[in-house]
Amino acid sequence: MTTSELTWFKSSYSGSQGDACVEVAKGPQAIHVRDSKDRQSPELTFSPTTWNVFVTHTAQG
């Protein structure tokens, strides 16, 4: 699966402008993160376990 085939999501907190946020997509074996302003730039890729730890820690503030 290429990243162009992924379904990308932005946070509901990104506002109506949507020009200063990241997008996240779940692939079969990795979580992909990219800059919404420059979708052709390199992406970050995380294992599902690492992404879960990040999201859990972030949600705790």
Residue frames as a rotation matrix with the C-alpha (Angstrom) as fourth column:
MET 1
0.580 0.815 0.000 0.00
0.815 -0.580 0.000 0.00
0.000 0.000 -1.000 0.00
THR 2
-0.476 -0.709 0.520 1.40
0.679 -0.672 -0.294 3.40
0.558 0.213 0.802 -0.94
THR 3
-0.713 0.172 -0.680 0.77
0.507 -0.543 -0.669 6.49
-0.484 -0.822 0.300 1.16
SER 4
-0.856 0.450 -0.256 -1.36
-0.516 -0.698 0.497 7.96
0.045 0.557 0.829 -1.63
GLU 5
-0.392 0.723 -0.569 -3.79
0.029 0.628 0.778 5.07
0.920 0.289 -0.267 -1.07
LEU 6
-0.726 0.070 -0.684 -4.18
0.682 0.205 -0.702 5.83
0.091 -0.976 -0.197 2.63
THR 7
0.370 0.842 0.392 -7.11
0.568 -0.539 0.622 7.72
0.735 -0.008 -0.678 4.14
TRP 8
-0.696 -0.718 0.020 -5.72
0.495 -0.500 -0.711 10.79
0.520 -0.485 0.703 5.89
PHE 9
0.472 0.838 -0.272 -7.39
0.764 -0.236 0.600 12.52
0.439 -0.492 -0.752 8.86
LYS 10
-0.530 -0.528 0.664 -6.93
0.043 -0.799 -0.600 15.88
0.847 -0.290 0.445 10.55
SER 11
-0.782 0.209 -0.586 -7.82
0.614 0.105 -0.782 16.67
-0.102 -0.972 -0.211 14.12
SER 12
0.238 0.931 0.278 -11.21
0.871 -0.331 0.362 18.24
0.429 0.156 -0.890 14.71
TYR 13
0.539 -0.124 -0.833 -9.25
0.569 -0.676 0.468 20.86
-0.621 -0.727 -0.294 16.69
SER 14
-0.427 -0.825 0.370 -7.37
0.833 -0.200 0.515 22.06
-0.351 0.529 0.773 13.59
GLY 15
-0.288 0.380 -0.879 -9.97
-0.007 -0.919 -0.395 24.75
-0.957 -0.107 0.268 12.87
SER 16
0.697 0.701 0.149 -11.66
0.186 0.024 -0.982 25.86
-0.692 0.712 -0.113 9.68
GLN 17
0.486 -0.590 -0.644 -8.45
-0.832 -0.538 -0.135 27.11
-0.267 0.602 -0.753 8.05
GLY 18
0.907 -0.057 0.418 -6.76
0.052 0.998 0.023 23.72
-0.419 0.001 0.908 8.34
ASP 19
0.799 -0.601 0.022 -3.43
-0.101 -0.169 -0.980 25.11
0.593 0.781 -0.196 7.21
ALA 20
-0.127 -0.868 0.479 -1.28
-0.800 -0.196 -0.567 24.50
0.586 -0.456 -0.670 10.28
CYS 21
0.437 0.326 0.838 -1.79
-0.790 0.585 0.185 20.94
-0.430 -0.743 0.513 11.35
VAL 22
-0.769 -0.640 -0.005 -0.71
-0.585 0.700 0.409 17.40
-0.258 0.318 -0.912 10.79
GLU 23
0.357 0.823 -0.442 -2.59
-0.900 0.430 0.075 14.58
0.252 0.371 0.894 9.11
VAL 24
-0.509 -0.443 0.738 -2.58
-0.672 0.740 -0.019 10.98
-0.537 -0.506 -0.675 10.30
ALA 25
0.301 0.569 -0.766 -3.33
-0.868 0.496 0.028 7.77
0.396 0.656 0.643 8.40
LYS 26
0.131 -0.190 0.973 -3.49
-0.628 0.743 0.230 4.19
-0.767 -0.641 -0.022 9.63
GLY 27
-0.070 -0.243 -0.967 -1.79
-0.911 0.411 -0.038 1.69
0.407 0.878 -0.250 7.36
PRO 28
0.673 0.391 -0.628 -1.81
-0.225 0.917 0.330 -2.08
0.705 -0.081 0.705 7.71
GLN 29
0.420 -0.586 -0.693 1.42
0.802 0.597 -0.019 -2.12
0.424 -0.549 0.720 9.73
ALA 30
-0.653 -0.701 -0.286 2.18
0.757 -0.598 -0.265 1.50
0.014 -0.390 0.921 10.60
ILE 31
0.571 0.697 -0.433 0.74
0.682 -0.696 -0.223 4.88
-0.457 -0.169 -0.873 11.51
HIS 32
-0.292 -0.632 0.718 1.76
0.917 -0.398 0.023 7.65
0.271 0.665 0.696 9.09
VAL 33
0.452 0.346 -0.822 1.99
0.593 -0.805 -0.013 11.35
-0.666 -0.481 -0.570 9.97
ARG 34
-0.301 -0.539 0.787 2.54
0.934 -0.334 0.129 14.23
0.193 0.773 0.604 7.52
ASP 35
-0.739 -0.022 -0.673 2.47
0.211 -0.957 -0.201 18.01
-0.639 -0.291 0.712 7.35
SER 36
0.202 0.927 0.316 -0.88
0.711 0.083 -0.699 19.20
-0.674 0.366 -0.642 5.99
LYS 37
0.574 -0.030 -0.818 0.79
-0.326 -0.925 -0.195 22.20
-0.751 0.379 -0.541 4.30
ASP 38
-0.093 -0.705 -0.703 3.30
-0.995 0.033 0.099 20.09
-0.047 0.708 -0.704 2.38
ARG 39
0.670 0.522 0.528 1.84
-0.537 0.832 -0.141 16.70
-0.513 -0.189 0.838 1.58
GLN 40
0.839 -0.424 -0.342 4.79
-0.112 0.481 -0.870 15.82
0.533 0.768 0.356 -0.65
SER 41
0.037 -0.857 0.515 7.34
-0.909 -0.242 -0.338 16.18
0.415 -0.455 -0.788 2.15
PRO 42
-0.639 -0.329 -0.695 8.66
-0.086 0.929 -0.361 13.09
0.764 -0.171 -0.622 3.95
GLU 43
0.491 0.853 0.177 6.34
-0.431 0.062 0.900 11.45
0.757 -0.518 0.398 6.46
LEU 44
-0.543 -0.497 0.677 6.93
-0.840 0.300 -0.453 10.12
0.022 -0.815 -0.580 9.90
THR 45
0.185 0.564 -0.805 6.03
-0.412 0.788 0.457 6.47
0.892 0.248 0.378 10.39
PHE 46
-0.427 -0.239 0.872 5.36
-0.904 0.086 -0.419 4.81
0.025 -0.967 -0.253 13.73
SER 47
-0.843 0.221 -0.490 4.55
0.197 0.975 0.102 1.30
0.500 -0.011 -0.866 14.85
PRO 48
0.153 0.979 0.132 1.03
0.068 -0.144 0.987 0.97
0.986 -0.142 -0.089 16.27
THR 49
0.376 -0.079 -0.923 2.49
0.890 0.308 0.336 0.34
0.258 -0.948 0.187 19.75
THR 50
-0.676 -0.703 -0.220 4.64
0.734 -0.670 -0.110 3.47
-0.071 -0.236 0.969 19.66
TRP 51
-0.630 0.520 0.576 1.74
-0.008 -0.746 0.666 5.57
0.776 0.415 0.474 18.34
ASN 52
0.394 0.826 -0.404 -0.53
0.405 0.239 0.883 4.28
0.825 -0.511 -0.240 21.13
VAL 53
0.000 -0.494 -0.869 2.03
0.997 -0.069 0.040 5.24
-0.080 -0.867 0.492 23.79
PHE 54
-0.901 -0.358 0.244 2.35
0.400 -0.904 0.151 8.72
0.166 0.234 0.958 22.25
VAL 55
-0.300 0.876 0.378 -1.43
-0.038 -0.407 0.913 9.30
0.953 0.259 0.155 22.07
THR 56
0.457 0.452 -0.766 -1.98
0.689 0.365 0.626 7.99
0.563 -0.814 -0.145 25.61
HIS 57
-0.321 -0.676 -0.663 0.77
0.927 -0.369 -0.073 10.20
-0.195 -0.638 0.745 27.04
THR 58
-0.897 -0.003 0.443 -0.44
0.198 -0.897 0.395 13.25
0.396 0.442 0.805 25.09
ALA 59
0.017 0.998 0.063 -4.04
0.185 -0.065 0.981 12.78
0.983 -0.005 -0.186 26.25
GLN 60
0.317 0.046 -0.947 -2.86
0.924 0.209 0.319 12.81
0.213 -0.977 0.024 29.87
GLY 61
0.937 0.054 0.344 -1.47
0.051 -0.999 0.018 16.32
0.345 0.001 -0.939 29.36
